[in-house]
Amino acid sequence: MEELLRAVENLKKTEVKKSVDARMREFKDNCRKTSEKIFEELCFCILAANFNAERTMKIQEKIGHGFLTLPESKLVTKLRQLGYRFPTTRAKYILKAREHKDSLKEIIESSDSCNELREWLVENIYGIGCKEASHFLRNIGFTDFAILDFHIINLLERCGSVERPKTLTKRKYLEIEEQLREIAAELELSLAELDLYLWYMETGKILK
């Protein structure tokens, strides 16, 4: 734990902090965008699950408004052409998610509880679990959710902060998230900021 705290504190004194702060401003700006742009960000998070984040960002840029307009067959073809790993399944998820594209921003803005909003996403958007819902909410400006995949969990395990679970159940996810919340508080960071620092420690990059 002390090793992890020291590592992040050291990064906060470098140019990495500027990159983290810039990405956080970008996330905050995303929440002011149109329903269509917010839906495109949701599609990014649907595609990013179990797939390379950097490649998913490039796919998002190339498809853009097509997430809202392409017929399922053409979306599958486009995803396949762009080298996406799960074109058929994720295209189906995106088509199903379109049922909420016009109301998504209103649902987000009218929610009284961040946790309830995450639950709504998990229950109503196909292909979205706790991690993907947290990822989406972080990318549109929410700061108090952890994005837990096994890259982050492996880092935490190496630092002695958590024990790697065999499977990441919802209960275990929330337990580890609470541990990260305590670490973030000690570092005077939000969970969203801490996630970016941890990703940098693992990959050398500040992505989204």
C-alpha positions in Angstrom: 0.0 0.0 0.0 2.7 2.5 1.0 4.6 1.7 -2.3 1.4 2.5 -4.3 0.9 5.8 -2.4 4.5 6.8 -3.0 4.3 6.0 -6.7 1.2 8.0 -7.3 2.5 10.9 -5.2 5.6 11.0 -7.3 3.6 11.0 -10.5 1.6 14.0 -9.2 4.8 15.9 -9.3 5.5 15.2 -12.9 4.1 16.1 -16.4 1.7 13.2 -15.9 -0.4 15.4 -13.7 -1.0 17.8 -16.6 -2.1 15.0 -18.8 -4.5 13.7 -16.1 -5.9 17.1 -15.5 -6.4 17.6 -19.2 -8.3 14.3 -19.6 -10.4 15.2 -16.5 -11.4 18.5 -18.2 -12.3 16.6 -21.3 -14.6 14.2 -19.3 -16.3 17.2 -17.7 -16.9 18.8 -21.1 -18.4 15.6 -22.4 -21.4 15.9 -20.0 -22.4 19.2 -21.7 -22.5 17.6 -25.2 -25.6 16.5 -27.1 -27.5 13.3 -26.4 -26.1 11.9 -29.6 -22.5 12.5 -28.5 -23.2 11.1 -25.1 -24.7 8.0 -26.8 -21.5 7.7 -28.9 -19.5 7.6 -25.7 -21.7 4.9 -24.4 -21.1 2.9 -27.6 -17.3 3.4 -27.0 -17.7 1.8 -23.6 -19.7 -1.1 -24.9 -17.0 -1.8 -27.5 -14.1 -1.3 -25.0 -15.1 -4.2 -22.8 -12.4 -6.9 -23.2 -10.9 -5.1 -26.1 -7.9 -2.7 -26.5 -8.9 0.8 -25.4 -6.6 2.6 -27.8 -8.0 0.7 -30.8 -11.5 1.3 -29.6 -10.9 5.0 -29.5 -9.8 4.8 -33.2 -12.9 2.8 -34.1 -15.1 5.4 -32.3 -13.5 8.2 -34.3 -14.1 6.3 -37.6 -17.7 5.3 -37.0 -18.9 8.4 -35.1 -22.5 9.2 -36.0 -22.9 5.8 -37.5 -23.5 4.4 -34.0 -26.8 6.2 -34.2 -27.7 5.5 -37.9 -26.1 2.4 -39.4 -28.3 -0.6 -39.8 -27.1 -3.6 -37.8 -25.7 -5.5 -40.8 -23.7 -2.4 -41.9 -22.5 -1.8 -38.4 -21.3 -5.4 -38.1 -19.4 -5.0 -41.4 -17.8 -1.7 -40.4 -16.7 -3.1 -37.1 -15.2 -6.2 -38.8 -13.4 -4.1 -41.4 -11.9 -2.0 -38.5 -10.5 -5.1 -36.9 -12.9 -5.3 -34.0 -13.0 -8.5 -32.1 -16.7 -9.0 -31.4 -18.5 -7.3 -34.3 -21.8 -9.2 -34.3 -22.5 -9.3 -30.6 -21.5 -5.7 -29.9 -23.5 -4.4 -32.9 -26.5 -6.1 -31.4 -25.9 -4.4 -28.1 -25.6 -1.0 -29.7 -28.8 -1.5 -31.7 -30.6 -2.4 -28.5 -29.1 0.6 -26.7 -30.5 2.9 -29.3 -33.9 2.5 -27.6 -32.5 5.0 -25.0 -30.4 7.3 -27.2 -32.9 10.2 -27.1 -33.6 9.9 -23.4 -30.1 9.1 -22.2 -29.0 12.6 -21.4 -32.3 13.4 -19.6 -32.0 10.2 -17.5 -28.5 11.2 -16.5 -29.3 14.8 -15.7 -32.4 13.9 -13.7 -30.9 11.2 -11.6 -30.6 12.0 -7.8 -28.2 9.2 -7.1 -24.9 8.3 -8.9 -25.2 4.7 -7.7 -28.7 4.4 -8.8 -27.7 5.8 -12.2 -25.0 3.1 -12.5 -27.6 0.5 -11.6 -29.9 1.8 -14.2 -27.2 1.4 -16.9 -26.4 -2.1 -15.8 -30.1 -3.1 -15.8 -31.1 -1.4 -19.0 -28.1 -1.3 -21.4 -27.1 -4.7 -23.0 -23.4 -5.4 -22.7 -22.9 -3.1 -19.7 -21.8 -4.3 -16.3 -20.4 -2.4 -13.3 -17.1 -1.8 -15.0 -18.5 -0.5 -18.3 -21.2 1.6 -16.6 -18.5 3.1 -14.4 -16.3 3.7 -17.5 -19.1 5.5 -19.3 -20.0 7.7 -16.3 -16.4 8.6 -15.7 -16.0 9.6 -19.4 -19.0 12.0 -19.1 -17.8 13.7 -15.9 -18.7 11.5 -12.9 -15.7 11.1 -10.6 -16.6 8.7 -7.8 -16.5 5.3 -9.6 -13.7 2.9 -10.1 -13.1 1.2 -13.5 -11.9 -2.3 -12.4 -10.4 -4.7 -14.8 -7.7 -7.2 -14.2 -4.9 -4.9 -15.3 -5.7 -2.6 -12.4 -6.4 -5.5 -10.0 -3.1 -7.0 -10.8 -1.3 -3.7 -10.1 -3.2 -3.5 -6.7 -2.3 -7.1 -5.9 1.4 -6.5 -6.6 1.3 -3.5 -4.3 -0.3 -5.5 -1.6 -3.5 -3.5 -1.6 -6.0 -6.2 -2.7 -6.1 -10.0 -3.2 -6.9 -10.9 -6.7 -10.3 -12.6 -6.9 -10.9 -15.7 -9.1 -14.0 -14.0 -10.5 -14.9 -10.3 -10.3 -18.5 -10.5 -8.9 -20.5 -7.4 -8.3 -20.0 -7.8 -4.6 -16.2 -8.1 -5.0 -16.2 -5.2 -7.4 -17.9 -2.9 -4.9 -15.5 -4.1 -2.1 -12.4 -3.3 -4.2 -13.9 0.0 -5.3 -14.4 1.0 -1.7 -10.7 0.1 -1.0 -9.7 2.3 -3.9 -11.9 5.1 -2.6 -9.9 5.1 0.6 -6.6 5.2 -1.3 -7.9 8.1 -3.4 -8.9 10.0 -0.3 -5.5 9.5 1.2 -4.0 10.9 -2.0 -6.5 13.7 -2.2 -7.7 12.5 -5.6 -11.1 11.5 -7.0 -11.5 7.8 -8.0 -11.5 9.0 -11.7 -8.2 10.7 -11.3 -6.7 7.7 -9.4 -7.8 5.4 -12.2 -5.9 7.5 -14.8 -2.7 7.4 -12.6 -3.0 3.7 -12.2 -3.5 3.2 -15.9 -0.4 5.3 -16.5 1.5 3.1 -14.1 0.5 0.0 -16.1 0.6 1.3 -19.7 2.6 4.5 -19.7 -0.5 6.2 -21.3 -3.4 8.4 -20.3 -6.4 7.1 -22.2 -10.1 7.3 -21.6 
